[in-house]
C-alpha cells in the first residue's frame, strides 16, 4: 500500500472543522433562509388576499386598479414560491443539516458504526456519501426546473 507523507494526509480535526462543520453551517443557513422565504411568502399571500376582500366593499376611484395590482402580486408571489420551491428546499436543507449533525455526533461519541478501529475512514466514506446524495438531489432539482 502506498503511504502519503503525513503533511499531505488530511487529519481528523481538519476534516471535521474544514469540511463537516462548514457544510453543516451552510446547510443550516440555507434551511433557515428557505424557511423564512416560505413563511414570509405565505404571510404576504394571506395579507394581500385579506386586503382584496376588504377592498371589494370599499368605494374609491382606483379600486379596480388596486385590486388588479394586488391580485397580480398574489400570482407573482405564488408563482415564484412554486418555481423556487421554498418549502421543499427548506425541508431538504434542514434534513441534510440534521443528518450531518447526527453523523458527526455518532462519530465523536464512538457510537456504532463508528466504534471500530477504522472509524475515521468509515466516517469520511459515509459523510461523502451524504454529500454526494445531496449533490445528486440538487442536480435533479435543477434539471426539473429547466
Buried (B, 14 or more C-beta within 10 A) or exposed (E): EEEEEEEEEEEEEEBBEEBBEEBBEBBBEBBBBBBEBBEEBBEBBEEBEEBBEEBEEEEEEEEEEBBEEBEEBBEEBBEEBEEBBBBEBBBBBBBBBBBBBEBBEBBEEEEEEBEEEEBBEBBBEBBEEBBEEBEEEEEEEEEEEE
